[in-house]
Amino acid sequence: MTRARVLIRPKAGILDPQGQTVERALPALGFGGVSQVHVGRMVELEVEDPSRLEDMCEKLLANPLVEDYEVVLLP
């Protein structure tokens, strides 16, 4: 089995209300100098055939119309 991590985030130019909320809240909490915040998600899984991960992302794990994803194979 191969362990993998899929990082999913909104595509550039797609509205990210969660990221905007975090970006506005951080200075209010004393964390200035932060910009371009994007909130995404991470999926970790073990697969027998890592070559199928791209297919999994395109069909279920990510919405390729509005999200980018990155597959990272873990040791």
Secondary structure, 3 states (H helix, E strand, C coil): CEEEEEEEEECCCCCCHHHHHHHHHHHHCCCCCCCCCCCCEEEEEEECCHHHHHHHHHHHHCCCCCEEEEEEEEC
